[in-house]
Amino acid sequence: MSQAKRPYARPLDFTTRKVDLTHGSGGRAMAQLIEELFERAFDNPLLSQRNDQAVFDIPKGRMAMTTDGFVISPLFFPGGNIGSLAVHGTVNDVAMAGAQPLYLSSGFIIEEGFPLADLKKIVESMAEAARNAGVAIVTGDTKVVERGSADGVFITTTGVGIVPEGVHVSANNARPGDKILVSGSMGDHGVAIMSTRENLTFETEIQSDCASLNGLVARMVAAVPGIHVLRDPTRGGLAAVLNEIALQSGVGIKIREDAIPIRPEVHGACELLGLDPLYVANEGKLVAFCATADADRLLAAMREDPLGREASIIGEVVEDTRRFVQMETTFGGSRIVDWLAGEQLPRIC
């Protein structure tokens, strides 16, 4: 049973008021902020108990757990904001184990002077993303730091989920002969962030692909329970993920440039910005490895989902003790797709 609401002299003014240090002091102002913003937006039976933790039953199966921090700049971008990104990113990390995400926790570090109107937009966007993904934000924390000690808002999230029986997905599982699939176009999120950050305009607005992939993953696991590897190519993009998997599995990887979906506007923006789309972050795409015999069935299942309509088989796993990732170019040559050197796009998520 939820506790009685506390009496306040007047509701919070989300139009003109800003966050101040009293909102993180543990007193009446903090209680009001939590009640009138976070509890109202994230409303669910576990959160309404107002404990410092959430206690829940565990369905049968193995647990998957992840934690992440979000420091993206700018906080608002075409296709989302730091709130929706925090949910999507954490849900996706759980889903990449082949798991069904269930619950999230969230921690907010807010800078003194941050507009309450913007905080409200972020929290409501976060709540909507959680509802759409079918997960509940069941516990959290709020801290306020002095002006100049942060950059608006930072969010940390932890997610837990359940891995179905018979599903064993890991970056260690890639095997020679496996086919490699991607769920859609690469580089949308990174280019959307960079174009906003640099005030660049293009004929077609480039939207972030920020989305929760757990529904797509559930469809894929139902079609091919024996999927070997799932990863979401966020920081470092497709290139980083493929190199990580090659290293962890002790294999080589060969991909075909003409098979990798990249939107023309993203390709053009990358040329303008001097970026390689293979290294640009995504927040609503995944990479899958499966046995050759399962590849067509998995591809068909992915294309049945709105988030996988542009799915493509882009290459295969080969034996290679050097663990190289190589790409056959559109010109018929071949090049090494190496690890990213340096920081291409800081604060991308």
C-alpha positions as CSV (number, residue, x, y, z in Angstrom):
1,M,0.0,0.0,0.0
2,S,1.4,3.4,-0.9
3,Q,2.1,6.0,1.8
4,A,-0.1,9.1,2.2
5,K,0.8,12.1,0.1
6,R,2.6,14.9,2.0
7,P,1.0,18.3,2.2
8,Y,2.7,21.1,0.4
9,A,1.9,24.8,0.4
10,R,1.7,25.0,-3.4
11,P,2.6,22.7,-6.3
12,L,6.0,22.9,-8.0
13,D,6.3,25.5,-10.7
14,F,7.6,23.6,-13.7
15,T,7.3,26.6,-16.0
16,T,9.8,29.1,-14.6
17,R,11.5,27.6,-11.5
18,K,15.0,26.1,-11.5
19,V,16.6,23.3,-9.5
20,D,18.3,24.5,-6.4
21,L,20.3,22.8,-3.7
22,T,17.3,22.2,-1.5
23,H,16.0,19.8,-4.1
24,G,18.8,17.4,-3.1
25,S,19.0,18.2,0.6
26,G,16.7,15.4,1.9
27,G,14.1,17.8,3.2
28,R,10.7,19.0,2.1
29,A,11.8,20.4,-1.3
30,M,13.4,17.2,-2.2
31,A,10.4,15.1,-1.1
32,Q,8.1,17.4,-3.2
33,L,10.3,17.1,-6.3
34,I,10.3,13.3,-6.0
35,E,6.6,13.0,-5.4
36,E,5.4,15.6,-8.0
37,L,7.8,14.7,-10.8
38,F,9.5,11.3,-10.5
39,E,6.8,9.3,-8.7
40,R,4.1,10.8,-10.8
41,A,5.9,10.0,-14.1
42,F,7.3,6.6,-13.2
43,D,4.2,5.4,-11.2
44,N,4.1,1.7,-10.5
45,P,3.3,-0.4,-7.4
46,L,6.9,-1.1,-6.5
47,L,8.0,2.6,-6.7
48,S,5.0,3.8,-4.8
49,Q,6.2,1.9,-1.7
50,R,8.9,4.6,-1.4
51,N,11.5,2.3,0.0
52,D,15.2,2.7,-0.6
53,Q,15.1,-0.5,-2.7
54,A,12.6,-2.5,-4.7
55,V,11.8,-6.0,-3.7
56,F,10.3,-8.3,-6.4
57,D,9.9,-12.0,-7.3
58,I,12.2,-13.5,-9.9
59,P,10.7,-15.5,-12.7
60,K,12.3,-18.8,-13.6
61,G,15.5,-18.5,-15.5
62,R,19.0,-16.8,-15.3
63,M,19.2,-13.2,-14.5
64,A,20.9,-10.6,-16.7
65,M,22.0,-7.3,-15.2
66,T,23.7,-4.2,-16.5
67,T,24.5,-0.6,-15.4
68,D,25.3,2.5,-17.5
69,G,25.9,6.2,-17.1
70,F,24.6,8.9,-19.6
71,V,26.4,12.2,-20.0
72,I,25.3,13.0,-23.6
73,S,25.7,16.6,-24.9
74,P,23.4,18.1,-26.0
75,L,20.7,16.8,-23.6
76,F,18.0,17.1,-26.3
77,F,18.6,15.9,-29.9
78,P,16.5,15.0,-33.0
79,G,14.8,11.7,-32.0
80,G,15.2,11.8,-28.3
81,N,16.9,13.2,-25.2
82,I,19.0,12.0,-22.3
83,G,16.0,10.5,-20.5
84,S,14.7,8.3,-23.4
85,L,18.3,7.4,-24.2
86,A,19.0,6.2,-20.6
87,V,16.0,3.8,-20.9
88,H,16.8,2.6,-24.4
89,G,20.5,2.1,-23.7
90,T,19.9,0.1,-20.6
91,V,17.1,-2.0,-21.9
92,N,19.2,-2.8,-25.0
93,D,22.2,-3.9,-22.9
94,V,20.0,-6.4,-21.0
95,A,18.4,-7.6,-24.2
96,M,21.8,-8.3,-25.8
97,A,22.0,-11.3,-23.5
98,G,18.8,-12.6,-25.2
99,A,17.0,-11.6,-22.0
100,Q,13.6,-10.1,-21.3
101,P,14.2,-6.8,-19.5
102,L,12.0,-6.4,-16.4
103,Y,13.1,-3.5,-14.1
104,L,15.2,-0.4,-14.1
105,S,16.6,1.8,-11.5
106,S,17.7,5.4,-12.2
107,G,20.0,7.9,-10.5
108,F,19.9,11.6,-11.4
109,I,22.8,14.1,-10.7
110,I,21.3,17.5,-11.4
111,E,23.2,20.8,-11.6
112,E,21.9,23.7,-9.5
113,G,20.1,26.1,-11.7
114,F,18.8,23.5,-14.2
115,P,15.3,24.5,-15.4
116,L,12.6,22.3,-13.9
117,A,10.7,22.5,-17.2
118,D,13.6,20.7,-18.9
119,L,13.9,18.2,-16.1
120,K,10.2,17.5,-16.5
121,K,10.6,16.8,-20.2
122,I,13.5,14.5,-19.6
123,V,11.6,12.5,-16.9
124,E,8.4,12.2,-18.9
125,S,10.3,11.1,-21.9
126,M,12.1,8.5,-19.8
127,A,8.7,7.3,-18.4
128,E,7.2,7.0,-21.9
129,A,10.3,5.0,-23.1
130,A,10.0,2.6,-20.2
131,R,6.2,2.1,-20.8
132,N,6.8,1.4,-24.5
133,A,9.6,-1.1,-23.7
134,G,7.4,-2.8,-21.1
135,V,9.7,-2.2,-18.2
136,A,9.2,-0.5,-14.8
137,I,11.5,2.1,-13.2
138,V,11.2,0.8,-9.6
139,T,13.8,2.6,-7.6
140,G,16.2,5.5,-7.9
141,D,18.1,8.4,-6.4
142,T,18.4,12.1,-6.8
143,K,21.4,14.3,-6.1
144,V,21.9,18.1,-6.7
145,V,25.4,19.5,-7.1
146,E,26.5,23.1,-7.1
147,R,26.3,25.2,-10.2
148,G,29.4,24.5,-12.4
149,S,29.9,21.0,-10.9
150,A,28.0,19.2,-13.6
151,D,26.6,19.9,-17.1
152,G,22.8,20.0,-16.6
153,V,21.9,16.4,-15.9
154,F,23.7,13.1,-15.7
155,I,21.7,9.9,-15.4
156,T,22.8,6.4,-14.3
157,T,20.6,3.4,-14.8
158,T,20.7,-0.2,-13.9
159,G,18.6,-2.9,-15.5
160,V,17.7,-6.5,-14.7
161,G,16.0,-9.1,-16.8
162,I,15.6,-12.8,-17.3
163,V,17.3,-15.0,-19.9
164,P,15.0,-17.8,-21.2
165,E,16.1,-21.4,-20.8
166,G,18.1,-22.7,-23.7
167,V,19.4,-19.2,-24.7
168,H,23.2,-18.7,-24.3
169,V,24.3,-15.5,-26.0
170,S,27.8,-14.2,-25.5
171,A,30.5,-12.3,-27.4
172,N,32.7,-15.4,-26.8
173,N,30.4,-17.6,-29.0
174,A,31.3,-16.5,-32.5
175,R,32.5,-19.5,-34.6
176,P,34.1,-19.8,-38.1
177,G,31.3,-20.0,-40.6
178,D,28.8,-17.9,-38.6
179,K,26.9,-15.3,-40.6
180,I,26.9,-11.7,-39.3
181,L,23.7,-9.6,-39.5
182,V,22.8,-6.0,-38.6
183,S,19.3,-4.8,-37.9
184,G,19.5,-1.6,-39.9
185,S,21.4,1.5,-41.0
186,M,24.5,2.5,-39.2
187,G,25.6,5.8,-37.8
188,D,22.2,7.6,-37.4
189,H,22.6,8.5,-33.7
190,G,26.2,9.8,-33.9
191,V,25.5,12.0,-36.9
192,A,22.3,13.3,-35.3
193,I,24.3,14.3,-32.2
194,M,27.2,15.8,-34.0
195,S,25.0,17.8,-36.4
196,T,23.0,19.2,-33.5
197,R,26.2,19.9,-31.5
198,E,27.8,21.8,-34.4
199,N,24.6,23.5,-35.6
200,L,24.8,21.8,-39.0
201,T,21.7,21.6,-41.2
202,F,21.0,19.2,-44.0
203,E,18.3,19.0,-46.6
204,T,16.9,16.0,-44.6
205,E,16.9,16.1,-40.8
206,I,18.9,13.2,-39.5
207,Q,17.2,11.6,-36.5
208,S,18.8,9.5,-33.8
209,D,17.8,5.8,-34.1
210,C,17.3,5.7,-30.3
211,A,15.0,2.8,-29.5
212,S,14.5,-0.2,-27.2
213,L,15.3,-3.4,-29.0
214,N,13.9,-6.0,-26.6
215,G,10.8,-6.6,-28.7
216,L,13.1,-7.3,-31.8
217,V,15.3,-9.5,-29.7
218,A,12.4,-11.5,-28.4
219,R,11.2,-12.1,-32.0
220,M,14.8,-13.2,-33.0
221,V,15.2,-15.6,-30.1
222,A,11.8,-17.2,-30.8
223,A,12.9,-17.8,-34.4
224,V,16.5,-18.9,-33.6
225,P,17.1,-19.8,-30.0
226,G,20.6,-20.7,-30.8
227,I,21.8,-17.2,-31.7
228,H,25.5,-17.1,-30.8
229,V,26.2,-13.3,-30.3
230,L,24.1,-10.2,-29.9
231,R,25.6,-6.7,-29.4
232,D,24.4,-3.1,-29.9
233,P,27.0,-1.0,-31.7
234,T,27.0,2.1,-29.5
235,R,30.3,4.0,-28.8
236,G,32.9,3.1,-31.5
237,G,30.1,1.9,-33.8
238,L,30.1,-1.3,-35.9
239,A,33.9,-1.3,-36.1
240,A,34.4,-1.4,-32.4
241,V,31.8,-4.2,-31.8
242,L,33.2,-6.4,-34.5
243,N,36.8,-6.0,-33.2
244,E,35.6,-6.8,-29.6
245,I,33.8,-10.0,-30.7
246,A,36.8,-11.1,-32.9
247,L,39.1,-10.6,-29.9
248,Q,36.8,-12.3,-27.4
249,S,36.0,-15.3,-29.6
250,G,39.5,-15.7,-31.1
251,V,38.3,-15.5,-34.7
252,G,38.6,-13.3,-37.8
253,I,35.7,-11.4,-39.4
254,K,35.1,-10.5,-43.1
255,I,32.4,-8.0,-44.0
256,R,31.2,-6.5,-47.3
257,E,31.0,-2.7,-47.6
258,D,28.1,-2.9,-50.1
259,A,26.0,-5.0,-47.7
260,I,26.2,-2.5,-44.8
261,P,23.1,-0.3,-44.7
262,I,24.0,3.4,-44.4
263,R,21.5,6.2,-45.2
264,P,22.7,8.5,-48.0
265,E,22.3,11.5,-45.8
266,V,24.3,9.9,-43.0
267,H,27.0,9.0,-45.5
268,G,27.1,12.5,-46.8
269,A,27.2,14.1,-43.4
270,C,30.1,11.8,-42.4
271,E,32.1,12.9,-45.5
272,L,31.4,16.5,-44.5
273,L,32.5,15.9,-40.9
274,G,35.5,13.7,-41.8
275,L,34.0,10.6,-40.1
276,D,33.9,7.0,-41.0
277,P,30.3,5.7,-40.6
278,L,31.6,2.3,-39.4
279,Y,32.9,4.1,-36.2
280,V,29.8,6.2,-35.5
281,A,27.5,5.3,-32.6
282,N,24.1,3.8,-32.9
283,E,21.4,3.6,-30.1
284,G,18.7,1.5,-31.8
285,K,20.6,-1.1,-33.9
286,L,22.1,-4.5,-33.1
287,V,24.6,-7.0,-34.6
288,A,23.8,-10.7,-34.5
289,F,26.0,-13.8,-35.2
290,C,24.4,-17.1,-36.0
291,A,25.1,-20.4,-37.7
292,T,24.9,-20.3,-41.5
293,A,21.9,-22.7,-41.4
294,D,19.9,-20.3,-39.3
295,A,20.9,-17.0,-41.1
296,D,18.0,-16.8,-43.6
297,R,15.4,-17.6,-40.9
298,L,16.9,-15.1,-38.5
299,L,17.0,-12.4,-41.2
300,A,13.3,-13.0,-42.1
301,A,12.3,-12.7,-38.4
302,M,14.2,-9.5,-38.1
303,R,12.6,-8.0,-41.1
304,E,9.1,-8.7,-39.7
305,D,9.8,-6.2,-36.9
306,P,9.6,-2.4,-37.5
307,L,13.1,-2.0,-36.0
308,G,14.6,-4.7,-38.3
309,R,13.0,-3.9,-41.7
310,E,16.4,-2.9,-43.1
311,A,18.2,-5.9,-41.7
312,S,21.0,-7.3,-43.8
313,I,23.6,-10.1,-43.8
314,I,26.9,-8.2,-44.0
315,G,29.6,-10.9,-43.6
316,E,30.9,-14.0,-42.0
317,V,33.3,-15.3,-39.3
318,V,36.5,-16.9,-40.5
319,E,39.5,-18.6,-38.9
320,D,42.2,-16.1,-38.2
321,T,44.6,-16.2,-35.3
322,R,45.4,-12.5,-35.8
323,R,41.7,-11.8,-35.1
324,F,41.5,-9.2,-37.9
325,V,38.3,-7.5,-39.1
326,Q,38.6,-7.1,-42.8
327,M,36.2,-5.4,-45.3
328,E,35.8,-6.0,-49.0
329,T,35.3,-2.6,-50.4
330,T,32.9,-1.5,-53.1
331,F,35.9,-1.1,-55.4
332,G,36.8,-4.7,-55.1
333,G,39.8,-4.3,-52.7
334,S,40.1,-5.1,-49.1
335,R,41.1,-3.2,-46.0
336,I,41.5,-3.7,-42.3
337,V,38.8,-2.3,-40.1
338,D,40.9,-1.6,-37.0
339,W,40.0,-0.4,-33.5
340,L,39.1,3.3,-33.2
341,A,42.2,5.4,-32.4
342,G,41.4,8.2,-30.0
343,E,38.0,9.7,-29.3
344,Q,35.9,10.4,-32.4
345,L,32.7,11.7,-30.8
346,P,33.0,12.5,-27.1
347,R,29.8,12.4,-24.9
348,I,27.8,10.6,-27.5
349,C,25.7,8.8,-24.9
